Amino acid sequence: MTTAAGAHVVPNQPAPLPELRAADRGVAESLESVLADNTRRTYTTQWQIFEGWCDEVGLASLPAEPLAVARYLAARANSGASIATLRLATSAISKAHEWAKLESPCRDPGVRASLKGWGRRLARPQRQSGALTADVLAVIRLTAIQPRRRGRGFETPDQAAERGKFDLALVAVLSDAGLRRSEAVALTWGDVQRWDDGSGRITVVRSKTDAEAQGAVVAVTPAAMDALSAIRPAGVSGEAKVFGLSESQIARRVKVIARAAGLEDWEFFSGHSGRVGMARRMAQNGAPTHEIERQGRWKQGGGMVGRYTRGESAGSALRYL
């Protein structure tokens, strides 16, 4: 799209594009086969937007010149893209070149300086997802089985009880295990094991930071295991999915649960709230960073734990004030 002034405007959503050129198609196939599902979809979308923009302005996308990337970042920023989107775009462009065995234009000092400059201009405080902390879980437990509106009427007490048990199991497991939405979708009953002390172990077969699917095992509390037992069908096979929801359904359900519980910031709850809540709960209880990273399957030293627990970390200063 071109404005009256002749400036190119990049759409926020990718328009249907012509079939990728042979080299670009090979890149797309590599992205699909190696990256985690969510990352793959994000990178593929960002790459297609960049490839479409390059076609529109008559520039090569593979390999791309550093000046082309800098112009692209400016176009995206001027059309309203956030700094997070610009960083995703450069990551996708860089990864595409990596898989095509080409030098990434994003390593160019000019591109890096451009991205840094847009970071200063576009930076704004980022609102963290609502956290499924111990206090929030306690409120949800008190409200979970209260009848809610269903269609034009309300749930019956039996319907509310069944739906409430499911809601409690979902938030308990998300919060204890710090599951990503994709991990919660993939969870099967065969991945859940109860231990003699009443706690449980959940096998996360594959996660965002485990591209080779080596798997990880995380612990959940007896309360979470009891909540799971309450919704486990009799005679269910180990291959059956625990929650049977899509990623978007999980995100919406967590938000609805928070709203029904009367939480003031319910709109900030999402499918990511369990991970934030798990990190904050463990930090509040004095867990060292490496234990939080292990439970959440984060790369050690990646900085995510510090980001999620900055409030708890700041509170340590109170001992000296």
C-alpha positions in Angstrom: 0.0 0.0 0.0 1.3 3.5 -0.8 0.1 6.8 0.7 -0.5 10.0 -1.2 2.9 11.2 -0.1 4.5 8.1 -1.6 5.5 6.4 1.7 5.0 2.7 1.9 2.7 1.5 4.7 3.1 -2.1 6.0 -0.2 -3.7 7.1 -0.5 -5.0 10.6 -1.8 -8.3 9.3 -0.2 -10.2 6.3 -2.2 -10.1 3.1 -2.3 -13.2 0.9 1.0 -13.4 -0.9 2.0 -15.0 -4.2 3.7 -18.4 -3.9 7.2 -18.0 -2.3 10.2 -18.1 -4.5 12.1 -21.4 -4.4 14.7 -20.1 -1.9 12.1 -18.5 0.3 10.0 -21.7 0.3 13.0 -23.6 1.5 13.4 -21.1 4.4 9.7 -21.5 5.3 10.0 -25.3 5.4 13.0 -25.0 7.6 11.2 -22.7 10.0 8.3 -25.0 10.2 10.3 -28.2 10.9 12.7 -26.8 13.5 11.1 -24.1 15.6 8.6 -24.5 18.4 5.0 -24.2 17.1 4.3 -20.7 18.4 7.7 -19.4 17.4 7.4 -20.9 14.0 4.0 -19.3 13.4 5.3 -15.9 14.5 8.5 -16.1 12.5 6.7 -17.3 9.4 4.2 -14.5 9.6 6.9 -11.9 10.1 9.0 -13.3 7.3 6.0 -13.3 4.9 5.2 -9.6 5.8 8.9 -8.7 5.1 8.9 -10.7 1.9 5.7 -9.0 0.7 7.1 -5.6 1.5 10.3 -6.3 -0.4 8.2 -7.4 -3.4 6.2 -4.2 -3.2 9.2 -1.8 -3.1 11.3 -3.8 -5.5 14.0 -5.0 -3.1 15.5 -8.5 -2.5 14.4 -10.3 0.6 16.9 -13.2 0.4 19.5 -12.1 0.7 18.4 -8.7 2.0 20.7 -5.7 2.2 21.1 -4.0 5.6 19.6 -0.8 4.2 16.5 -2.6 3.1 16.0 -4.0 6.6 16.5 -0.5 8.1 14.0 0.9 5.7 11.6 -1.9 6.6 11.9 -1.2 10.3 11.1 2.4 9.7 8.1 1.6 7.6 6.7 -0.8 10.3 7.4 1.7 13.1 5.7 4.5 11.2 2.7 2.3 10.5 2.2 1.7 14.3 4.2 -1.4 15.0 5.6 -1.7 18.6 9.3 -2.2 19.4 8.5 -5.8 20.4 7.1 -6.4 16.8 10.2 -4.8 15.3 12.4 -7.1 17.4 10.4 -10.1 16.3 10.7 -9.0 12.7 14.5 -8.7 12.9 14.7 -12.1 14.6 12.7 -13.7 11.8 14.7 -12.1 9.1 17.9 -13.1 10.8 16.7 -16.7 11.2 15.6 -16.9 7.6 19.1 -15.9 6.4 20.7 -18.3 8.9 18.7 -21.3 7.5 19.5 -20.2 3.9 23.2 -20.2 4.9 23.5 -16.4 4.2 25.0 -13.6 6.3 22.2 -11.9 8.3 21.8 -8.3 7.4 20.5 -7.7 11.0 24.0 -8.0 12.3 25.0 -4.9 10.4 25.9 -2.0 12.8 23.5 0.3 11.0 20.5 -2.1 11.5 21.4 -2.6 15.1 21.6 1.2 15.6 18.3 1.6 13.8 16.6 -0.9 16.1 18.1 0.6 19.2 16.9 4.0 18.1 13.4 2.8 17.5 13.6 1.2 20.9 14.2 4.5 22.6 11.4 6.2 20.6 8.8 3.5 21.0 9.6 2.1 24.4 6.6 2.1 26.8 6.0 0.2 30.1 4.9 -3.3 29.3 1.9 -4.6 31.3 2.6 -8.0 32.8 0.0 -10.7 32.5 -2.1 -11.2 35.6 -0.5 -13.8 37.9 -2.1 -17.0 39.2 -0.5 -16.5 42.7 -1.5 -18.3 45.8 -3.9 -15.5 46.8 -5.6 -15.5 43.4 -6.0 -19.3 43.5 -7.6 -19.0 46.9 -10.2 -16.5 45.6 -10.9 -18.7 42.5 -11.5 -21.7 44.8 -14.1 -19.7 46.7 -16.0 -18.7 43.5 -15.4 -21.5 41.0 -18.5 -23.5 41.6 -20.9 -20.6 41.8 -23.5 -20.8 39.0 -22.7 -18.5 36.1 -24.8 -17.2 33.2 -25.2 -19.7 30.4 -27.0 -18.5 27.4 -30.2 -16.8 28.5 -30.3 -18.4 31.9 -27.9 -19.7 34.6 -26.1 -23.0 35.2 -27.7 -25.5 37.3 -25.9 -26.4 40.6 -24.7 -29.6 39.0 -23.4 -27.9 35.8 -21.7 -25.3 38.0 -20.0 -28.0 40.0 -18.7 -29.8 37.0 -17.5 -26.7 35.2 -16.0 -25.4 38.5 -14.0 -28.6 39.0 -12.5 -28.3 35.6 -11.6 -24.6 36.1 -9.9 -25.4 39.4 -7.9 -28.2 37.8 -6.8 -26.0 34.9 -5.6 -23.0 37.0 -3.9 -25.3 39.6 -1.9 -27.1 37.0 -1.0 -24.0 35.0 0.1 -22.3 38.2 2.1 -25.2 39.7 3.7 -26.5 36.6 4.0 -23.1 34.9 2.7 -24.7 31.7 2.7 -22.7 28.5 -0.5 -22.9 26.6 0.9 -25.3 24.0 2.1 -27.6 26.8 -1.3 -27.5 28.5 -2.9 -28.4 25.1 -0.5 -31.4 24.6 -0.8 -32.7 28.2 -2.2 -36.3 28.4 -3.3 -38.4 31.3 -0.3 -40.6 30.7 1.9 -37.6 31.4 0.5 -37.3 34.9 1.8 -39.4 37.8 0.8 -39.3 41.5 3.5 -39.9 44.1 3.1 -41.5 47.5 3.2 -38.2 49.3 0.2 -37.0 47.3 2.1 -34.7 45.1 2.5 -35.3 41.4 4.9 -35.3 38.5 4.0 -34.0 35.1 6.1 -34.9 32.1 6.3 -32.0 29.6 7.1 -33.9 26.4 8.2 -30.9 24.4 8.4 -27.2 25.2 9.5 -24.0 23.5 13.0 -24.3 24.8 13.3 -28.0 24.1 13.4 -28.2 20.3 14.8 -31.8 20.4 11.9 -33.0 22.6 14.1 -34.4 25.3 11.3 -33.8 27.8 11.2 -32.4 31.3 9.5 -33.5 34.5 8.1 -30.9 36.9 6.4 -31.3 40.3 2.8 -30.2 41.2 1.3 -29.9 44.7 -1.1 -32.4 46.2 -3.9 -29.8 45.8 -3.3 -29.8 42.0 -3.3 -33.6 41.9 -6.6 -33.7 43.9 -8.1 -31.2 41.4 -6.9 -33.4 38.5 -8.3 -36.5 40.1 -11.7 -34.8 40.4 -12.0 -34.4 36.6 -10.3 -37.6 35.5 -12.8 -39.8 33.7 -13.0 -43.4 34.8 -11.1 -45.8 32.6 -9.6 -43.0 30.5 -6.6 -44.0 28.3 -3.2 -42.5 28.9 -3.3 -41.0 25.4 -6.4 -38.9 26.1 -5.9 -35.1 26.5 -6.3 -33.8 30.0 -8.0 -30.5 29.1 -9.1 -31.0 25.5 -8.9 -27.3 24.8 -7.0 -25.2 22.1 -4.5 -22.6 23.0 -7.0 -19.8 22.4 -9.7 -21.6 24.5 -7.3 -21.9 27.4 -6.4 -18.2 27.2 -10.1 -17.2 27.1 -11.1 -19.6 29.9 -8.4 -18.2 32.3 -9.7 -14.7 31.6 -13.3 -15.8 32.2 -12.3 -17.5 35.5 -10.5 -14.4 36.7 -13.5 -12.2 35.8 -16.0 -14.6 37.6 -13.7 -14.5 40.6 -14.2 -10.7 40.8 -10.6 -9.8 40.2 -10.2 -6.2 39.3 -7.5 -6.7 36.7 -9.2 -9.8 35.2 -8.6 -8.5 31.6 -4.9 -8.9 32.1 -5.2 -12.6 32.8 -4.3 -15.0 30.0 -2.9 -18.4 29.2 0.5 -17.1 30.4 -0.8 -16.3 33.9 0.2 -19.6 35.2 3.9 -19.1 34.4 3.9 -15.7 35.9 2.1 -16.9 39.0 4.4 -19.9 39.4 7.6 -17.8 39.2 6.2 -15.3 41.7 5.0 -17.9 44.2 8.3 -19.6 44.2 10.2 -16.3 44.6 7.9 -15.3 47.5 8.8 -18.6 49.2 12.5 -17.9 48.8 13.3 -20.3 45.9 16.7 -19.6 44.2 16.5 -18.4 40.6 17.9 -21.7 39.2 15.0 -23.7 40.8 12.4 -21.3 39.3 14.1 -21.6 35.9 14.1 -25.4 36.1 10.4 -25.6 37.1 9.5 -23.2 34.2 11.8 -24.7 31.7 13.5 -21.4 31.1 17.1 -21.2 29.8 19.4 -20.4 32.8 20.4 -16.8 32.9 17.9 -15.8 30.3 16.4 -13.0 32.4 12.7 -14.1 32.3 12.6 -15.0 36.0 13.9 -11.6 37.0 11.3 -10.0 34.8 8.4 -11.9 36.3 9.6 -11.6 39.9 10.8 -8.0 39.9 8.3 -7.0 42.5 9.3 -9.8 44.8 13.0 -9.0 44.2 12.5 -5.3 45.0 10.9 -6.3 48.3 14.2 -7.7 49.6 15.3 -4.1 50.2 12.8 -3.9 53.0 15.1 -5.9 55.2 17.5 -2.9 55.2 15.1 0.0 55.3 
